[in-house]
Amino acid sequence: MLRRREEIFQLNAILEAELEGRQIDHEHARHLAQKLATMFPGCAMTLGRVAERMSER
């Protein structure tokens, strides 16, 4: 469970950095969003959109 929380916090930090205009690792964000989507099916659609957007970079 701790690993999952860490990955959620990582994705959150990446998205906040993007909002602030800082450079981010789009590939890592995509990977995290895809992984979390499989762990949390209830959020899969939203996380899938994040992963898709990160793939566009």
N, CA, C and O of each residue as an XYZ file, in Angstrom:
228
protein
N       0.825     -1.197      0.000
C       0.000      0.000      0.000
C       0.867      1.258      0.000
O       0.513      2.252     -0.633
N       1.984      1.224      0.694
C       2.870      2.382      0.754
C       3.399      2.736     -0.632
O       3.519      3.913     -0.972
N       3.711      1.732     -1.422
C       4.216      1.950     -2.788
C       3.166      2.686     -3.629
O       3.501      3.603     -4.380
N       1.917      2.289     -3.504
C       0.842      2.934     -4.258
C       0.733      4.407     -3.885
O       0.602      5.268     -4.755
N       0.789      4.688     -2.590
C       0.696      6.080     -2.136
C       1.853      6.893     -2.696
O       1.676      8.034     -3.123
N       3.029      6.299     -2.690
C       4.217      6.981     -3.214
C       4.021      7.319     -4.695
O       4.377      8.414     -5.130
N       3.465      6.398     -5.460
C       3.246      6.631     -6.883
C       2.174      7.699     -7.109
O       2.289      8.504     -8.033
N       1.146      7.711     -6.281
C       0.119      8.753     -6.372
C       0.744     10.111     -6.080
O       0.484     11.077     -6.798
N       1.551     10.196     -5.053
C       2.209     11.449     -4.698
C       3.170     11.902     -5.802
O       3.280     13.097     -6.080
N       3.856     10.959     -6.423
C       4.774     11.296     -7.521
C       4.010     11.905     -8.692
O       4.412     12.935     -9.234
N       2.899     11.262     -9.082
C       2.112     11.786    -10.194
C       1.541     13.145     -9.843
O       1.516     14.045    -10.683
N       1.089     13.302     -8.626
C       0.570     14.588     -8.173
C       1.640     15.680     -8.289
O       1.364     16.777     -8.774
N       2.842     15.376     -7.847
C       3.935     16.353     -7.903
C       4.270     16.716     -9.349
O       4.555     17.875     -9.649
N       4.237     15.739    -10.232
C       4.516     15.998    -11.642
C       3.449     16.914    -12.232
O       3.769     17.862    -12.949
N       2.183     16.633    -11.931
C       1.095     17.454    -12.470
C       1.129     18.875    -11.903
O       0.846     19.836    -12.618
N       1.470     19.007    -10.637
C       1.600     20.345    -10.050
C       2.749     21.113    -10.705
O       2.626     22.306    -10.982
N       3.860     20.428    -10.949
C       4.995     21.074    -11.607
C       4.608     21.537    -13.010
O       5.008     22.616    -13.446
N       3.842     20.730    -13.702
C       3.386     21.110    -15.042
C       2.514     22.366    -14.979
O       2.650     23.271    -15.803
N       1.627     22.408    -14.001
C       0.774     23.584    -13.837
C       1.574     24.849    -13.558
O       1.183     25.947    -13.954
N       2.692     24.680    -12.876
C       3.563     25.814    -12.543
C       4.486     26.192    -13.697
O       5.249     27.153    -13.601
N       4.413     25.431    -14.787
C       5.220     25.749    -15.957
C       6.619     25.172    -15.944
O       7.444     25.523    -16.787
N       6.898     24.285    -14.990
C       8.232     23.673    -14.929
C       8.304     22.488    -15.899
O       7.285     21.910    -16.277
N       9.512     22.152    -16.281
C       9.742     20.990    -17.132
C       9.413     19.718    -16.359
O       9.734     19.599    -15.176
N       8.771     18.772    -17.035
C       8.431     17.502    -16.389
C       8.849     16.342    -17.287
O       9.107     16.515    -18.478
N       8.909     15.177    -16.695
C       9.216     13.947    -17.419
C       7.887     13.345    -17.877
O       7.219     12.643    -17.118
N       7.518     13.626    -19.114
C       6.231     13.172    -19.637
C       6.136     11.643    -19.691
O       5.079     11.074    -19.419
N       7.221     10.998    -20.036
C       7.216      9.534    -20.122
C       6.970      8.909    -18.746
O       6.205      7.953    -18.623
N       7.613      9.445    -17.724
C       7.422      8.925    -16.368
C       5.983      9.176    -15.898
O       5.369      8.312    -15.270
N       5.458     10.352    -16.203
C       4.071     10.666    -15.831
C       3.102      9.720    -16.533
O       2.148      9.240    -15.921
N       3.344      9.449    -17.818
C       2.486      8.519    -18.562
C       2.523      7.130    -17.938
O       1.488      6.489    -17.751
N       3.727      6.679    -17.621
C       3.886      5.357    -17.013
C       3.150      5.268    -15.667
O       2.447      4.293    -15.401
N       3.316      6.284    -14.832
C       2.632      6.294    -13.538
C       1.112      6.287    -13.707
O       0.411      5.541    -13.024
N       0.609      7.119    -14.619
C      -0.844      7.190    -14.836
C      -1.385      5.847    -15.315
O      -2.440      5.408    -14.856
N      -0.682      5.194    -16.224
C      -1.128      3.889    -16.712
C      -1.103      2.841    -15.605
O      -2.032      2.043    -15.477
N      -0.057      2.846    -14.822
C       0.069      1.882    -13.732
C      -1.028      2.094    -12.685
O      -1.650      1.137    -12.225
N      -1.258      3.355    -12.313
C      -2.289      3.655    -11.323
C      -3.681      3.347    -11.854
O      -4.565      2.970    -11.085
N      -3.888      3.502    -13.151
C      -5.185      3.177    -13.749
C      -5.517      1.696    -13.589
O      -6.680      1.333    -13.412
N      -4.502      0.848    -13.652
C      -4.756     -0.585    -13.465
C      -4.978     -0.920    -11.993
O      -5.717     -1.851    -11.671
N      -4.347     -0.172    -11.108
C      -4.514     -0.404     -9.667
C      -5.856      0.107     -9.147
O      -6.429     -0.462     -8.218
N      -6.348      1.181     -9.755
C      -7.566      1.833     -9.276
C      -8.566      1.964    -10.426
O      -8.664      3.027    -11.040
N      -9.300      0.904    -10.718
C     -10.231      0.912    -11.850
C     -11.265      2.042    -11.796
O     -11.724      2.504    -12.841
N     -11.627      2.481    -10.617
C     -12.590      3.564    -10.492
C     -12.072      4.889    -11.028
O     -12.854      5.785    -11.348
N     -10.776      5.012    -11.125
C     -10.145      6.241    -11.631
C      -9.520      6.025    -13.002
O      -8.843      6.911    -13.524
N      -9.742      4.861    -13.582
C      -9.055      4.491    -14.826
C      -9.311      5.469    -15.965
O      -8.395      5.767    -16.731
N     -10.535      5.974    -16.095
C     -10.840      6.877    -17.200
C     -10.045      8.182    -17.064
O      -9.458      8.663    -18.034
N     -10.033      8.737    -15.877
C      -9.312      9.988    -15.644
C      -7.811      9.781    -15.823
O      -7.148     10.575    -16.490
N      -7.280      8.726    -15.233
C      -5.853      8.452    -15.352
C      -5.473      8.129    -16.792
O      -4.371      8.450    -17.236
N      -6.382      7.497    -17.516
C      -6.148      7.227    -18.932
C      -6.019      8.515    -19.734
O      -5.211      8.612    -20.658
N      -6.827      9.496    -19.368
C      -6.725     10.802    -20.041
C      -5.395     11.476    -19.740
O      -4.790     12.097    -20.613
N      -4.945     11.346    -18.491
C      -3.635     11.900    -18.132
C      -2.544     11.202    -18.957
O      -1.672     11.860    -19.526
N      -2.599      9.885    -19.015
C      -1.607      9.126    -19.777
C      -1.635      9.523    -21.253
O      -0.585      9.678    -21.876
N      -2.819      9.684    -21.803
C      -2.952     10.072    -23.205
C      -2.342     11.460    -23.463
O      -1.627     11.665    -24.443
N      -2.634     12.384    -22.581
C      -2.098     13.736    -22.729
C      -0.574     13.736    -22.630
O       0.100     14.462    -23.361
N      -0.037     12.923    -21.730
C       1.409     12.851    -21.581
C       2.071     12.214    -22.800
O       3.236     12.488    -23.091
N       1.334     11.371    -23.509
C       1.869     10.725    -24.716
C       1.949     11.690    -25.878
O       2.704     11.460    -26.823
N       1.182     12.768    -25.825
C       1.152     13.748    -26.908
C       2.378     14.628    -26.938
O       2.578     15.354    -27.912
N       3.197     14.594    -25.925
C       4.376     15.463    -25.830
C       5.542     14.881    -26.570
O       6.617     15.479    -26.596
